[in-house]
Amino acid sequence: MLVPILDRRVTATCRESQTRGVFWLESPDENAFAEEDVERLAGFADLVGRVLAGIEAAWPRINRANAEMSKWLLAEVAHRVNNPLRAARTNIDVLLKVDGEGLDEPVRKRLRKIERLLADAAEAITDIYRSGEGNVMCASPLELRPVLEEVIETRRPRAEKLNTSLELRSDQDLPHVLLGPTHARYVLGCFLDNSLEAIAERQEDEGDAPSPGHVEFSLTTGLDRNHIQLVTTDDGCGIPDNMLHQVFRPFISTKSSGGSICDRGIGLAIARRVVEAVEGWAYAENLTAGGVKVVLALPTCAEDAPPMAVRIY
């Protein structure tokens, strides 16, 4: 005996039915099922169909409610964690200003370090909240090379401390990309920060006489000019092979302790979300001679292309 499970929909113009499944009862006895058994099973099948249809109709509302609840929980956690962090930082700052002269230099240095770590933790909480709720980027035609040059200059003092050279090679007359300038600086800065941290870690392992570092950027476009490709290479410590495919996932970090946002395993994950939001892509691979190559590709656009709002998830 076969009894269909129907999802009956009644609209203003017609009545529709969709088969969601089938109850199949089998017996070697031809007279095993009486007419009333068929009616009972048909009634039960009808009930199951209505329940399934109700769940499907309610699913968008359930998803919205879950999203709102997740957003509220993230905001509440960020608020509860940030408040004590802010209070601790304020107390340390007051202590250093009021009693700083009476403190030994090693103590002052330790307090400053604790203050920086607290600020970093507060920023991490904010980043987690933002990455969870998603945000909207106003993407407009952008020249990538000037933004990259700006990012390089802001990191040059750090590079000089590491005896590291920063080199940019670029094609001429590159097309524009559709990206928000703030988000572009964030993505490029995150890639460069990771390279500098990898070089610092390699130099620390080398001991008292570390070799200089080098980071090179290559901006090119293909013959079809549909994409701009940025290749970043460094001679840092590299990425363990078993972690290479995970470097763009949230909270995956090759660093032993968090310093910048990128060290916490959040930076590259957010950077990839920005890139993928405009239909670009990125990947990383280890170099044979040591170090890492990160490849970023972004679709190009016309210089007069209209701005657009892009949601980043």
KAVENDA-V282626 format. One record per residue. N is the residue number from 1. BURIAL is # if it has 16 or more other C-alpha atoms within 10 Angstrom, else .. Layout:
BEGIN
n burial
N BURIAL
N BURIAL
END
This chain:
BEGIN
n burial
1 .
2 .
3 #
4 #
5 #
6 #
7 #
8 .
9 .
10 .
11 .
12 .
13 .
14 .
15 .
16 .
17 .
18 .
19 .
20 .
21 .
22 .
23 .
24 .
25 .
26 .
27 .
28 .
29 .
30 .
31 .
32 .
33 .
34 .
35 .
36 .
37 .
38 .
39 .
40 .
41 #
42 #
43 .
44 .
45 #
46 #
47 .
48 #
49 #
50 #
51 .
52 #
53 #
54 .
55 .
56 .
57 .
58 .
59 .
60 .
61 .
62 .
63 .
64 .
65 .
66 .
67 .
68 .
69 .
70 .
71 #
72 .
73 .
74 #
75 #
76 .
77 .
78 #
79 .
80 .
81 .
82 #
83 .
84 .
85 #
86 .
87 .
88 #
89 #
90 .
91 .
92 #
93 #
94 .
95 .
96 #
97 .
98 .
99 .
100 .
101 .
102 .
103 .
104 .
105 .
106 .
107 .
108 #
109 .
110 .
111 #
112 #
113 .
114 .
115 #
116 .
117 #
118 #
119 #
120 #
121 #
122 #
123 #
124 #
125 #
126 #
127 #
128 #
129 #
130 #
131 #
132 .
133 #
134 .
135 .
136 .
137 #
138 #
139 #
140 #
141 #
142 #
143 #
144 #
145 #
146 .
147 #
148 #
149 .
150 .
151 #
152 #
153 .
154 .
155 .
156 .
157 .
158 .
159 #
160 .
161 .
162 #
163 #
164 #
165 .
166 #
167 .
168 .
169 .
170 .
171 .
172 .
173 .
174 #
175 #
176 #
177 #
178 #
179 #
180 #
181 #
182 .
183 #
184 #
185 #
186 #
187 #
188 #
189 #
190 #
191 #
192 #
193 #
194 #
195 #
196 #
197 #
198 #
199 #
200 #
201 #
202 #
203 #
204 .
205 .
206 .
207 .
208 .
209 .
210 .
211 .
212 .
213 #
214 #
215 #
216 #
217 #
218 .
219 #
220 #
221 #
222 .
223 .
224 .
225 .
226 .
227 #
228 #
229 #
230 #
231 #
232 #
233 #
234 #
235 #
236 #
237 #
238 #
239 #
240 .
241 .
242 .
243 .
244 #
245 .
246 #
247 #
248 #
249 #
250 #
251 #
252 #
253 #
254 #
255 #
256 .
257 .
258 #
259 .
260 #
261 #
262 #
263 #
264 #
265 #
266 #
267 #
268 #
269 #
270 #
271 #
272 #
273 #
274 #
275 #
276 #
277 #
278 #
279 .
280 #
281 #
282 #
283 .
284 #
285 #
286 #
287 .
288 .
289 .
290 .
291 #
292 #
293 #
294 #
295 #
296 #
297 #
298 #
299 #
300 #
301 #
302 .
303 .
304 .
305 .
306 .
307 .
308 .
309 .
310 #
311 .
312 #
313 .
END
